[in-house]
Amino acid sequence: MLSTPVKNCLAIFTEMIKHTKFNAAKMYVAAKGGFSAATDVAEYLVKKGLPFRRAHEIVGKIVAYCLKNKKNWKI
């Protein structure tokens, strides 16, 4: 059974989503050129035995390097 705050949030979200417009083309370009796979890479490193803090640090450095050097991250 859902609590009252959760029900209220769902009711508000339902009304909000009715009026939301998505630009699929822009979303596709943003996802393709961004770093949406960064979490997946960090998770992969953790599965290989690296502590999450270290995996997060490594992936963060890769993303920072790419941004600084105007590189794309294609996985």
All heavy atoms as a GROMACS GRO file, in nm:
protein
  589
    1MET      N    1   0.083  -0.117   0.000
    1MET     CA    2   0.000   0.000   0.000
    1MET      C    3   0.089   0.125   0.000
    1MET      O    4   0.187   0.130   0.072
    1MET     CB    5  -0.091  -0.002   0.121
    1MET     CG    6  -0.181   0.118   0.130
    1MET     SD    7  -0.324   0.090   0.234
    1MET     CE    8  -0.438   0.028   0.116
    2LEU      N    9   0.054   0.222  -0.083
    2LEU     CA   10   0.134   0.344  -0.093
    2LEU      C   11   0.096   0.443   0.017
    2LEU      O   12  -0.020   0.457   0.053
    2LEU     CB   13   0.110   0.411  -0.229
    2LEU     CG   14   0.156   0.334  -0.352
    2LEU    CD1   15   0.115   0.407  -0.478
    2LEU    CD2   16   0.306   0.315  -0.350
    3SER      N   17   0.196   0.514   0.066
    3SER     CA   18   0.170   0.615   0.167
    3SER      C   19   0.109   0.739   0.102
    3SER      O   20   0.118   0.758  -0.019
    3SER     CB   21   0.299   0.653   0.239
    3SER     OG   22   0.386   0.720   0.149
    4THR      N   23   0.048   0.823   0.182
    4THR     CA   24  -0.017   0.944   0.130
    4THR      C   25   0.083   1.035   0.057
    4THR      O   26   0.051   1.083  -0.052
    4THR     CB   27  -0.088   1.020   0.244
    4THR    OG1   28  -0.185   0.932   0.300
    4THR    CG2   29  -0.156   1.144   0.193
    5PRO      N   30   0.203   1.060   0.110
    5PRO     CA   31   0.298   1.144   0.036
    5PRO      C   32   0.333   1.087  -0.101
    5PRO      O   33   0.344   1.160  -0.199
    5PRO     CB   34   0.421   1.151   0.126
    5PRO     CG   35   0.369   1.125   0.264
    5PRO     CD   36   0.255   1.029   0.244
    6VAL      N   37   0.348   0.956  -0.109
    6VAL     CA   38   0.379   0.893  -0.238
    6VAL      C   39   0.261   0.909  -0.332
    6VAL      O   40   0.279   0.943  -0.450
    6VAL     CB   41   0.417   0.745  -0.220
    6VAL    CG1   42   0.430   0.676  -0.355
    6VAL    CG2   43   0.544   0.730  -0.139
    7LYS      N   44   0.141   0.888  -0.284
    7LYS     CA   45   0.022   0.906  -0.368
    7LYS      C   46   0.012   1.049  -0.418
    7LYS      O   47  -0.020   1.073  -0.534
    7LYS     CB   48  -0.104   0.871  -0.288
    7LYS     CG   49  -0.125   0.724  -0.266
    7LYS     CD   50  -0.253   0.700  -0.187
    7LYS     CE   51  -0.269   0.554  -0.153
    7LYS     NZ   52  -0.390   0.530  -0.072
    8ASN      N   53   0.040   1.146  -0.330
    8ASN     CA   54   0.036   1.286  -0.370
    8ASN      C   55   0.140   1.317  -0.477
    8ASN      O   56   0.111   1.388  -0.574
    8ASN     CB   57   0.055   1.378  -0.249
    8ASN     CG   58  -0.062   1.373  -0.154
    8ASN    OD1   59  -0.173   1.333  -0.190
    8ASN    ND2   60  -0.038   1.413  -0.030
    9CYS      N   61   0.258   1.263  -0.460
    9CYS     CA   62   0.364   1.284  -0.559
    9CYS      C   63   0.326   1.224  -0.694
    9CYS      O   64   0.347   1.286  -0.798
    9CYS     CB   65   0.496   1.224  -0.511
    9CYS     SG   66   0.574   1.317  -0.379
   10LEU      N   67   0.269   1.106  -0.691
   10LEU     CA   68   0.226   1.041  -0.815
   10LEU      C   69   0.116   1.121  -0.884
   10LEU      O   70   0.115   1.134  -1.007
   10LEU     CB   71   0.181   0.898  -0.789
   10LEU     CG   72   0.292   0.800  -0.753
   10LEU    CD1   73   0.233   0.666  -0.713
   10LEU    CD2   74   0.390   0.784  -0.867
   11ALA      N   75   0.024   1.175  -0.807
   11ALA     CA   76  -0.083   1.256  -0.865
   11ALA      C   77  -0.027   1.381  -0.931
   11ALA      O   78  -0.066   1.417  -1.043
   11ALA     CB   79  -0.185   1.294  -0.757
   12ILE      N   80   0.066   1.447  -0.864
   12ILE     CA   81   0.129   1.567  -0.920
   12ILE      C   82   0.208   1.531  -1.045
   12ILE      O   83   0.201   1.599  -1.148
   12ILE     CB   84   0.218   1.636  -0.815
   12ILE    CG1   85   0.131   1.694  -0.704
   12ILE    CG2   86   0.304   1.744  -0.878
   12ILE    CD1   87   0.208   1.736  -0.581
   13PHE      N   88   0.285   1.424  -1.036
   13PHE     CA   89   0.366   1.382  -1.150
   13PHE      C   90   0.279   1.347  -1.270
   13PHE      O   91   0.311   1.380  -1.384
   13PHE     CB   92   0.454   1.262  -1.111
   13PHE     CG   93   0.546   1.219  -1.222
   13PHE    CD1   94   0.657   1.294  -1.253
   13PHE    CD2   95   0.519   1.105  -1.296
   13PHE    CE1   96   0.742   1.256  -1.356
   13PHE    CE2   97   0.602   1.066  -1.399
   13PHE     CZ   98   0.715   1.142  -1.429
   14THR      N   99   0.167   1.280  -1.245
   14THR     CA  100   0.075   1.243  -1.354
   14THR      C  101   0.026   1.368  -1.426
   14THR      O  102   0.024   1.372  -1.550
   14THR     CB  103  -0.045   1.163  -1.297
   14THR    OG1  104   0.006   1.046  -1.234
   14THR    CG2  105  -0.141   1.123  -1.406
   15GLU      N  106  -0.011   1.470  -1.353
   15GLU     CA  107  -0.057   1.595  -1.415
   15GLU      C  108   0.057   1.664  -1.489
   15GLU      O  109   0.040   1.717  -1.598
   15GLU     CB  110  -0.117   1.689  -1.310
   15GLU     CG  111  -0.252   1.645  -1.262
   15GLU     CD  112  -0.354   1.634  -1.375
   15GLU    OE1  113  -0.366   1.728  -1.457
   15GLU    OE2  114  -0.421   1.529  -1.383
   16MET      N  115   0.175   1.663  -1.429
   16MET     CA  116   0.290   1.729  -1.490
   16MET      C  117   0.328   1.661  -1.622
   16MET      O  118   0.352   1.728  -1.723
   16MET     CB  119   0.409   1.725  -1.395
   16MET     CG  120   0.533   1.794  -1.448
   16MET     SD  121   0.674   1.773  -1.339
   16MET     CE  122   0.711   1.600  -1.364
   17ILE      N  123   0.330   1.530  -1.623
   17ILE     CA  124   0.375   1.456  -1.741
   17ILE      C  125   0.277   1.473  -1.859
   17ILE      O  126   0.318   1.467  -1.974
   17ILE     CB  127   0.401   1.307  -1.709
   17ILE    CG1  128   0.499   1.244  -1.807
   17ILE    CG2  129   0.275   1.227  -1.704
   17ILE    CD1  130   0.639   1.282  -1.788
   18LYS      N  131   0.152   1.500  -1.828
   18LYS     CA  132   0.053   1.524  -1.933
   18LYS      C  133   0.090   1.645  -2.018
   18LYS      O  134   0.055   1.651  -2.136
   18LYS     CB  135  -0.086   1.548  -1.873
   18LYS     CG  136  -0.156   1.428  -1.820
   18LYS     CD  137  -0.293   1.468  -1.766
   18LYS     CE  138  -0.362   1.354  -1.694
   18LYS     NZ  139  -0.491   1.398  -1.637
   19HIS      N  140   0.158   1.740  -1.958
   19HIS     CA  141   0.191   1.866  -2.026
   19HIS      C  142   0.338   1.875  -2.068
   19HIS      O  143   0.382   1.979  -2.114
   19HIS     CB  144   0.154   1.983  -1.935
   19HIS     CG  145   0.012   1.978  -1.888
   19HIS    ND1  146  -0.093   2.010  -1.971
   19HIS    CD2  147  -0.042   1.942  -1.770
   19HIS    CE1  148  -0.207   1.995  -1.904
   19HIS    NE2  149  -0.178   1.953  -1.781
   20THR      N  150   0.410   1.767  -2.051
   20THR     CA  151   0.552   1.765  -2.084
   20THR      C  152   0.569   1.728  -2.232
   20THR      O  153   0.505   1.638  -2.282
   20THR     CB  154   0.627   1.664  -1.996
   20THR    OG1  155   0.606   1.699  -1.860
   20THR    CG2  156   0.775   1.664  -2.026
   21LYS      N  157   0.657   1.802  -2.298
   21LYS     CA  158   0.687   1.773  -2.438
   21LYS      C  159   0.834   1.733  -2.446
   21LYS      O  160   0.920   1.799  -2.388
   21LYS     CB  161   0.659   1.894  -2.526
   21LYS     CG  162   0.512   1.929  -2.530
   21LYS     CD  163   0.487   2.047  -2.617
   21LYS     CE  164   0.337   2.079  -2.610
   21LYS     NZ  165   0.303   2.199  -2.680
   22PHE      N  166   0.861   1.625  -2.517
   22PHE     CA  167   0.996   1.576  -2.533
   22PHE      C  168   1.041   1.598  -2.677
   22PHE      O  169   0.965   1.574  -2.770
   22PHE     CB  170   1.003   1.426  -2.500
   22PHE     CG  171   0.967   1.395  -2.358
   22PHE    CD1  172   0.839   1.356  -2.324
   22PHE    CD2  173   1.061   1.407  -2.258
   22PHE    CE1  174   0.805   1.328  -2.193
   22PHE    CE2  175   1.029   1.379  -2.126
   22PHE     CZ  176   0.900   1.340  -2.093
   23ASN      N  177   1.164   1.643  -2.694
   23ASN     CA  178   1.222   1.659  -2.826
   23ASN      C  179   1.314   1.539  -2.847
   23ASN      O  180   1.431   1.540  -2.805
   23ASN     CB  181   1.297   1.791  -2.836
   23ASN     CG  182   1.349   1.818  -2.975
   23ASN    OD1  183   1.386   1.727  -3.047
   23ASN    ND2  184   1.351   1.945  -3.012
   24ALA      N  185   1.261   1.437  -2.911
   24ALA     CA  186   1.336   1.311  -2.927
   24ALA      C  187   1.467   1.332  -3.001
   24ALA      O  188   1.568   1.270  -2.967
   24ALA     CB  189   1.249   1.208  -2.999
   25ALA      N  190   1.468   1.419  -3.101
   25ALA     CA  191   1.591   1.442  -3.177
   25ALA      C  192   1.700   1.501  -3.089
   25ALA      O  193   1.816   1.458  -3.091
   25ALA     CB  194   1.563   1.532  -3.297
   26LYS      N  195   1.664   1.600  -3.007
   26LYS     CA  196   1.762   1.661  -2.916
   26LYS      C  197   1.808   1.561  -2.810
   26LYS      O  198   1.925   1.558  -2.773
   26LYS     CB  199   1.702   1.784  -2.848
   26LYS     CG  200   1.704   1.907  -2.934
   26LYS     CD  201   1.662   2.027  -2.851
   26LYS     CE  202   1.676   2.154  -2.932
   26LYS     NZ  203   1.642   2.274  -2.853
   27MET      N  204   1.715   1.480  -2.762
   27MET     CA  205   1.750   1.380  -2.661
   27MET      C  206   1.849   1.279  -2.718
   27MET      O  207   1.945   1.240  -2.652
   27MET     CB  208   1.624   1.309  -2.611
   27MET     CG  209   1.534   1.398  -2.529
   27MET     SD  210   1.372   1.327  -2.497
   27MET     CE  211   1.412   1.190  -2.394
   28TYR      N  212   1.826   1.238  -2.841
   28TYR     CA  213   1.914   1.142  -2.907
   28TYR      C  214   2.055   1.199  -2.922
   28TYR      O  215   2.154   1.133  -2.889
   28TYR     CB  216   1.858   1.102  -3.043
   28TYR     CG  217   1.947   1.009  -3.120
   28TYR    CD1  218   1.952   0.874  -3.090
   28TYR    CD2  219   2.029   1.057  -3.221
   28TYR    CE1  220   2.036   0.788  -3.160
   28TYR    CE2  221   2.113   0.972  -3.292
   28TYR     CZ  222   2.116   0.838  -3.261
   28TYR     OH  223   2.200   0.755  -3.329
   29VAL      N  224   2.064   1.324  -2.969
   29VAL     CA  225   2.195   1.387  -2.988
   29VAL      C  226   2.266   1.403  -2.854
   29VAL      O  227   2.385   1.376  -2.842
   29VAL     CB  228   2.178   1.524  -3.059
   29VAL    CG1  229   2.307   1.604  -3.056
   29VAL    CG2  230   2.132   1.504  -3.202
   30ALA      N  231   2.193   1.444  -2.752
   30ALA     CA  232   2.253   1.463  -2.620
   30ALA      C  233   2.305   1.331  -2.563
   30ALA      O  234   2.415   1.324  -2.507
   30ALA     CB  235   2.152   1.525  -2.525
   31ALA      N  236   2.228   1.225  -2.578
   31ALA     CA  237   2.269   1.094  -2.526
   31ALA      C  238   2.387   1.039  -2.605
   31ALA      O  239   2.478   0.977  -2.548
   31ALA     CB  240   2.152   0.996  -2.530
   32LYS      N  241   2.386   1.061  -2.733
   32LYS     CA  242   2.493   1.009  -2.820
   32LYS      C  243   2.626   1.078  -2.793
   32LYS      O  244   2.730   1.015  -2.794
   32LYS     CB  245   2.452   1.029  -2.966
   32LYS     CG  246   2.543   0.966  -3.065
   32LYS     CD  247   2.488   0.983  -3.205
   32LYS     CE  248   2.585   0.932  -3.307
   32LYS     NZ  249   2.545   0.961  -3.443
   33GLY      N  250   2.623   1.208  -2.766
   33GLY     CA  251   2.746   1.283  -2.751
   33GLY      C  252   2.790   1.301  -2.607
   33GLY      O  253   2.896   1.354  -2.581
   34GLY      N  254   2.711   1.259  -2.513
   34GLY     CA  255   2.742   1.284  -2.373
   34GLY      C  256   2.818   1.170  -2.308
   34GLY      O  257   2.880   1.087  -2.374
   35PHE      N  258   2.809   1.168  -2.180
   35PHE     CA  259   2.883   1.070  -2.100
   35PHE      C  260   2.786   0.982  -2.022
   35PHE      O  261   2.812   0.947  -1.906
   35PHE     CB  262   2.979   1.144  -2.007
   35PHE     CG  263   3.081   1.224  -2.083
   35PHE    CD1  264   3.060   1.359  -2.108
   35PHE    CD2  265   3.195   1.165  -2.134
   35PHE    CE1  266   3.152   1.433  -2.180
   35PHE    CE2  267   3.288   1.237  -2.206
   35PHE     CZ  268   3.267   1.372  -2.230
   36SER      N  269   2.678   0.944  -2.086
   36SER     CA  270   2.576   0.865  -2.018
   36SER      C  271   2.626   0.726  -1.978
   36SER      O  272   2.569   0.663  -1.889
   36SER     CB  273   2.450   0.853  -2.104
   36SER     OG  274   2.480   0.796  -2.228
   37ALA      N  275   2.732   0.680  -2.039
   37ALA     CA  276   2.785   0.547  -2.006
   37ALA      C  277   2.886   0.552  -1.891
   37ALA      O  278   2.938   0.448  -1.851
   37ALA     CB  279   2.851   0.486  -2.129
   38ALA      N  280   2.910   0.669  -1.836
   38ALA     CA  281   3.010   0.682  -1.729
   38ALA      C  282   2.978   0.592  -1.610
   38ALA      O  283   3.066   0.526  -1.554
   38ALA     CB  284   3.023   0.828  -1.686
   39THR      N  285   2.852   0.587  -1.573
   39THR     CA  286   2.812   0.503  -1.461
   39THR      C  287   2.835   0.356  -1.493
   39THR      O  288   2.880   0.278  -1.408
   39THR     CB  289   2.664   0.526  -1.426
   39THR    OG1  290   2.647   0.665  -1.398
   39THR    CG2  291   2.621   0.445  -1.306
   40ASP      N  292   2.807   0.317  -1.617
   40ASP     CA  293   2.830   0.178  -1.658
   40ASP      C  294   2.977   0.142  -1.649
   40ASP      O  295   3.012   0.031  -1.607
   40ASP     CB  296   2.780   0.156  -1.801
   40ASP     CG  297   2.630   0.174  -1.814
   40ASP    OD1  298   2.559   0.151  -1.715
   40ASP    OD2  299   2.586   0.212  -1.924
   41VAL      N  300   3.064   0.234  -1.688
   41VAL     CA  301   3.208   0.207  -1.682
   41VAL      C  302   3.253   0.194  -1.537
   41VAL      O  303   3.329   0.104  -1.502
   41VAL     CB  304   3.288   0.317  -1.756
   41VAL    CG1  305   3.438   0.298  -1.737
   41VAL    CG2  306   3.254   0.317  -1.904
   42ALA      N  307   3.205   0.284  -1.451
   42ALA     CA  308   3.240   0.275  -1.309
   42ALA      C  309   3.192   0.142  -1.250
   42ALA      O  310   3.264   0.076  -1.176
   42ALA     CB  311   3.180   0.393  -1.232
   43GLU      N  312   3.071   0.103  -1.286
   43GLU     CA  313   3.017  -0.025  -1.237
   43GLU      C  314   3.101  -0.142  -1.287
   43GLU      O  315   3.128  -0.237  -1.213
   43GLU     CB  316   2.873  -0.041  -1.284
   43GLU     CG  317   2.804  -0.162  -1.228
   43GLU     CD  318   2.659  -0.171  -1.271
   43GLU    OE1  319   2.588  -0.071  -1.260
   43GLU    OE2  320   2.619  -0.279  -1.318
   44TYR      N  321   3.145  -0.137  -1.410
   44TYR     CA  322   3.231  -0.242  -1.467
   44TYR      C  323   3.361  -0.254  -1.385
   44TYR      O  324   3.403  -0.363  -1.351
   44TYR     CB  325   3.263  -0.211  -1.613
   44TYR     CG  326   3.368  -0.300  -1.672
   44TYR    CD1  327   3.335  -0.427  -1.719
   44TYR    CD2  328   3.500  -0.258  -1.681
   44TYR    CE1  329   3.433  -0.511  -1.773
   44TYR    CE2  330   3.598  -0.340  -1.734
   44TYR     CZ  331   3.564  -0.466  -1.780
   44TYR     OH  332   3.661  -0.548  -1.832
   45LEU      N  333   3.420  -0.138  -1.355
   45LEU     CA  334   3.545  -0.139  -1.277
   45LEU      C  335   3.524  -0.197  -1.138
   45LEU      O  336   3.609  -0.271  -1.087
   45LEU     CB  337   3.603   0.003  -1.269
   45LEU     CG  338   3.652   0.063  -1.401
   45LEU    CD1  339   3.689   0.209  -1.382
   45LEU    CD2  340   3.768  -0.017  -1.458
   46VAL      N  341   3.410  -0.167  -1.078
   46VAL     CA  342   3.378  -0.222  -0.946
   46VAL      C  343   3.364  -0.373  -0.955
   46VAL      O  344   3.414  -0.447  -0.870
   46VAL     CB  345   3.250  -0.157  -0.890
   46VAL    CG1  346   3.199  -0.231  -0.767
   46VAL    CG2  347   3.276  -0.010  -0.857
   47LYS      N  348   3.298  -0.421  -1.060
   47LYS     CA  349   3.282  -0.567  -1.078
   47LYS      C  350   3.416  -0.636  -1.098
   47LYS      O  351   3.430  -0.754  -1.069
   47LYS     CB  352   3.189  -0.596  -1.195
   47LYS     CG  353   3.044  -0.568  -1.162
   47LYS     CD  354   2.954  -0.601  -1.279
   47LYS     CE  355   2.810  -0.573  -1.245
   47LYS     NZ  356   2.721  -0.598  -1.359
   48LYS      N  357   3.514  -0.561  -1.147
   48LYS     CA  358   3.648  -0.616  -1.166
   48LYS      C  359   3.732  -0.607  -1.038
   48LYS      O  360   3.849  -0.642  -1.037
   48LYS     CB  361   3.721  -0.544  -1.281
   48LYS     CG  362   3.661  -0.574  -1.416
   48LYS     CD  363   3.683  -0.718  -1.451
   48LYS     CE  364   3.630  -0.754  -1.588
   48LYS     NZ  365   3.650  -0.894  -1.620
   49GLY      N  366   3.673  -0.555  -0.929
   49GLY     CA  367   3.741  -0.555  -0.800
   49GLY      C  368   3.788  -0.420  -0.750
   49GLY      O  369   3.842  -0.411  -0.640
   50LEU      N  370   3.769  -0.314  -0.827
   50LEU     CA  371   3.811  -0.182  -0.783
   50LEU      C  372   3.709  -0.126  -0.684
   50LEU      O  373   3.589  -0.141  -0.704
   50LEU     CB  374   3.817  -0.090  -0.906
   50LEU     CG  375   3.925   0.015  -0.914
   50LEU    CD1  376   4.064  -0.047  -0.903
   50LEU    CD2  377   3.914   0.091  -1.043
   51PRO      N  378   3.754  -0.062  -0.578
   51PRO     CA  379   3.660   0.003  -0.488
   51PRO      C  380   3.582   0.112  -0.563
   51PRO      O  381   3.638   0.178  -0.651
   51PRO     CB  382   3.748   0.065  -0.379
   51PRO     CG  383   3.877  -0.008  -0.388
   51PRO     CD  384   3.892  -0.050  -0.531
   52PHE      N  385   3.455   0.131  -0.528
   52PHE     CA  386   3.372   0.227  -0.601
   52PHE      C  387   3.434   0.366  -0.600
   52PHE      O  388   3.432   0.435  -0.702
   52PHE     CB  389   3.230   0.233  -0.544
   52PHE     CG  390   3.146   0.335  -0.614
   52PHE    CD1  391   3.093   0.308  -0.738
   52PHE    CD2  392   3.125   0.459  -0.558
   52PHE    CE1  393   3.018   0.403  -0.805
   52PHE    CE2  394   3.050   0.556  -0.624
   52PHE     CZ  395   2.996   0.527  -0.748
   53ARG      N  396   3.487   0.408  -0.486
   53ARG     CA  397   3.545   0.542  -0.478
   53ARG      C  398   3.655   0.561  -0.583
   53ARG      O  399   3.663   0.664  -0.649
   53ARG     CB  400   3.601   0.567  -0.338
   53ARG     CG  401   3.657   0.707  -0.320
   53ARG     CD  402   3.705   0.727  -0.179
   53ARG     NE  403   3.588   0.732  -0.094
   53ARG     CZ  404   3.586   0.782   0.027
   53ARG    NH1  405   3.697   0.831   0.079
   53ARG    NH2  406   3.477   0.783   0.099
   54ARG      N  407   3.738   0.460  -0.599
   54ARG     CA  408   3.848   0.467  -0.698
   54ARG      C  409   3.792   0.463  -0.839
   54ARG      O  410   3.838   0.537  -0.927
   54ARG     CB  411   3.945   0.351  -0.674
   54ARG     CG  412   4.062   0.351  -0.766
   54ARG     CD  413   4.161   0.464  -0.732
   54ARG     NE  414   4.274   0.454  -0.824
   54ARG     CZ  415   4.314   0.554  -0.902
   54ARG    NH1  416   4.256   0.671  -0.896
   54ARG    NH2  417   4.414   0.539  -0.983
   55ALA      N  418   3.695   0.378  -0.864
   55ALA     CA  419   3.634   0.369  -0.997
   55ALA      C  420   3.570   0.502  -1.035
   55ALA      O  421   3.585   0.551  -1.148
   55ALA     CB  422   3.529   0.257  -1.000
   56HIS      N  423   3.501   0.564  -0.940
   56HIS     CA  424   3.437   0.693  -0.964
   56HIS      C  425   3.542   0.799  -0.996
   56HIS      O  426   3.524   0.881  -1.086
   56HIS     CB  427   3.357   0.732  -0.839
   56HIS     CG  428   3.279   0.857  -0.854
   56HIS    ND1  429   3.332   0.981  -0.827
   56HIS    CD2  430   3.151   0.878  -0.895
   56HIS    CE1  431   3.241   1.073  -0.848
   56HIS    NE2  432   3.130   1.014  -0.890
   57GLU      N  433   3.652   0.797  -0.923
   57GLU     CA  434   3.760   0.893  -0.946
   57GLU      C  435   3.820   0.876  -1.086
   57GLU      O  436   3.841   0.974  -1.157
   57GLU     CB  437   3.870   0.872  -0.841
   57GLU     CG  438   3.989   0.962  -0.856
   57GLU     CD  439   4.101   0.928  -0.757
   57GLU    OE1  440   4.080   0.844  -0.668
   57GLU    OE2  441   4.208   0.987  -0.771
   58ILE      N  442   3.844   0.753  -1.126
   58ILE     CA  443   3.902   0.725  -1.259
   58ILE      C  444   3.808   0.773  -1.369
   58ILE      O  445   3.849   0.843  -1.462
   58ILE     CB  446   3.933   0.575  -1.274
   58ILE    CG1  447   4.050   0.537  -1.184
   58ILE    CG2  448   3.961   0.539  -1.420
   58ILE    CD1  449   4.072   0.387  -1.170
   59VAL      N  450   3.682   0.736  -1.359
   59VAL     CA  451   3.585   0.775  -1.462
   59VAL      C  452   3.570   0.927  -1.464
   59VAL      O  453   3.561   0.987  -1.571
   59VAL     CB  454   3.450   0.704  -1.440
   59VAL    CG1  455   3.345   0.757  -1.533
   59VAL    CG2  456   3.468   0.553  -1.458
   60GLY      N  457   3.570   0.989  -1.348
   60GLY     CA  458   3.562   1.135  -1.342
   60GLY      C  459   3.679   1.201  -1.414
   60GLY      O  460   3.662   1.302  -1.484
   61LYS      N  461   3.798   1.146  -1.397
   61LYS     CA  462   3.916   1.200  -1.465
   61LYS      C  463   3.906   1.182  -1.616
   61LYS      O  464   3.947   1.269  -1.693
   61LYS     CB  465   4.043   1.136  -1.411
   61LYS     CG  466   4.079   1.186  -1.272
   61LYS     CD  467   4.207   1.123  -1.220
   61LYS     CE  468   4.239   1.177  -1.082
   61LYS     NZ  469   4.364   1.123  -1.029
   62ILE      N  470   3.852   1.069  -1.659
   62ILE     CA  471   3.835   1.046  -1.803
   62ILE      C  472   3.737   1.148  -1.861
   62ILE      O  473   3.763   1.208  -1.965
   62ILE     CB  474   3.787   0.902  -1.830
   62ILE    CG1  475   3.895   0.801  -1.792
   62ILE    CG2  476   3.745   0.885  -1.976
   62ILE    CD1  477   3.848   0.657  -1.790
   63VAL      N  478   3.625   1.167  -1.794
   63VAL     CA  479   3.525   1.264  -1.841
   63VAL      C  480   3.585   1.404  -1.843
   63VAL      O  481   3.568   1.478  -1.941
   63VAL     CB  482   3.398   1.258  -1.753
   63VAL    CG1  483   3.305   1.373  -1.786
   63VAL    CG2  484   3.327   1.125  -1.773
   64ALA      N  485   3.656   1.443  -1.737
   64ALA     CA  486   3.718   1.576  -1.733
   64ALA      C  487   3.817   1.594  -1.846
   64ALA      O  488   3.821   1.700  -1.911
   64ALA     CB  489   3.786   1.597  -1.597
   65TYR      N  490   3.897   1.491  -1.873
   65TYR     CA  491   3.993   1.498  -1.984
   65TYR      C  492   3.921   1.518  -2.117
   65TYR      O  493   3.960   1.602  -2.198
   65TYR     CB  494   4.077   1.370  -1.989
   65TYR     CG  495   4.164   1.362  -2.112
   65TYR    CD1  496   4.290   1.422  -2.113
   65TYR    CD2  497   4.120   1.297  -2.227
   65TYR    CE1  498   4.369   1.417  -2.227
   65TYR    CE2  499   4.199   1.292  -2.341
   65TYR     CZ  500   4.324   1.353  -2.341
   65TYR     OH  501   4.400   1.349  -2.454
   66CYS      N  502   3.816   1.441  -2.137
   66CYS     CA  503   3.740   1.452  -2.262
   66CYS      C  504   3.680   1.591  -2.279
   66CYS      O  505   3.685   1.649  -2.388
   66CYS     CB  506   3.630   1.346  -2.267
   66CYS     SG  507   3.691   1.178  -2.288
   67LEU      N  508   3.623   1.644  -2.173
   67LEU     CA  509   3.563   1.777  -2.181
   67LEU      C  510   3.669   1.884  -2.208
   67LEU      O  511   3.650   1.971  -2.294
   67LEU     CB  512   3.488   1.809  -2.052
   67LEU     CG  513   3.360   1.728  -2.027
   67LEU    CD1  514   3.306   1.755  -1.887
   67LEU    CD2  515   3.255   1.760  -2.132
   68LYS      N  516   3.782   1.874  -2.138
   68LYS     CA  517   3.890   1.973  -2.154
   68LYS      C  518   3.947   1.969  -2.295
   68LYS      O  519   3.981   2.073  -2.352
   68LYS     CB  520   3.999   1.945  -2.053
   68LYS     CG  521   4.114   2.045  -2.059
   68LYS     CD  522   4.220   2.013  -1.957
   68LYS     CE  523   4.338   2.107  -1.972
   68LYS     NZ  524   4.446   2.074  -1.879
   69ASN      N  525   3.957   1.850  -2.352
   69ASN     CA  526   4.020   1.834  -2.483
   69ASN      C  527   3.918   1.818  -2.596
   69ASN      O  528   3.955   1.779  -2.707
   69ASN     CB  529   4.114   1.714  -2.479
   69ASN     CG  530   4.231   1.739  -2.386
   69ASN    OD1  531   4.323   1.812  -2.421
   69ASN    ND2  532   4.226   1.685  -2.266
   70LYS      N  533   3.793   1.849  -2.567
   70LYS     CA  534   3.686   1.844  -2.666
   70LYS      C  535   3.681   1.709  -2.739
   70LYS      O  536   3.675   1.701  -2.861
   70LYS     CB  537   3.697   1.959  -2.764
   70LYS     CG  538   3.683   2.092  -2.695
   70LYS     CD  539   3.695   2.208  -2.789
   70LYS     CE  540   3.682   2.336  -2.707
   70LYS     NZ  541   3.706   2.454  -2.785
   71LYS      N  542   3.688   1.604  -2.660
   71LYS     CA  543   3.683   1.467  -2.712
   71LYS      C  544   3.547   1.407  -2.681
   71LYS      O  545   3.484   1.440  -2.582
   71LYS     CB  546   3.792   1.381  -2.646
   71LYS     CG  547   3.930   1.434  -2.660
   71LYS     CD  548   3.996   1.374  -2.778
   71LYS     CE  549   4.142   1.420  -2.783
   71LYS     NZ  550   4.196   1.412  -2.915
   72ASN      N  551   3.504   1.317  -2.766
   72ASN     CA  552   3.382   1.241  -2.740
   72ASN      C  553   3.419   1.108  -2.679
   72ASN      O  554   3.528   1.056  -2.701
   72ASN     CB  555   3.306   1.215  -2.870
   72ASN     CG  556   3.241   1.340  -2.922
   72ASN    OD1  557   3.195   1.423  -2.845
   72ASN    ND2  558   3.235   1.353  -3.052
   73TRP      N  559   3.327   1.055  -2.602
   73TRP     CA  560   3.347   0.926  -2.538
   73TRP      C  561   3.250   0.830  -2.605
   73TRP      O  562   3.132   0.832  -2.581
   73TRP     CB  563   3.319   0.936  -2.390
   73TRP     CG  564   3.340   0.811  -2.314
   73TRP    CD1  565   3.365   0.687  -2.362
   73TRP    CD2  566   3.337   0.797  -2.173
   73TRP    NE1  567   3.379   0.597  -2.261
   73TRP    CE2  568   3.362   0.662  -2.143
   73TRP    CE3  569   3.316   0.884  -2.068
   73TRP    CZ2  570   3.366   0.614  -2.014
   73TRP    CZ3  571   3.321   0.835  -1.940
   73TRP    CH2  572   3.346   0.701  -1.913
   74LYS      N  573   3.302   0.746  -2.690
   74LYS     CA  574   3.217   0.650  -2.760
   74LYS      C  575   3.249   0.512  -2.711
   74LYS      O  576   3.362   0.467  -2.717
   74LYS     CB  577   3.239   0.660  -2.910
   74LYS     CG  578   3.208   0.799  -2.959
   74LYS     CD  579   3.172   0.798  -3.101
   74LYS     CE  580   3.143   0.942  -3.139
   74LYS     NZ  581   3.074   0.958  -3.256
   75ILE      N  582   3.147   0.447  -2.660
   75ILE     CA  583   3.164   0.312  -2.608
   75ILE      C  584   3.077   0.218  -2.687
   75ILE      O  585   2.966   0.246  -2.718
   75ILE     CB  586   3.128   0.306  -2.458
   75ILE    CG1  587   3.227   0.394  -2.382
   75ILE    CG2  588   3.130   0.166  -2.407
   75ILE    CD1  589   3.199   0.405  -2.235
   0.00000   0.00000   0.00000
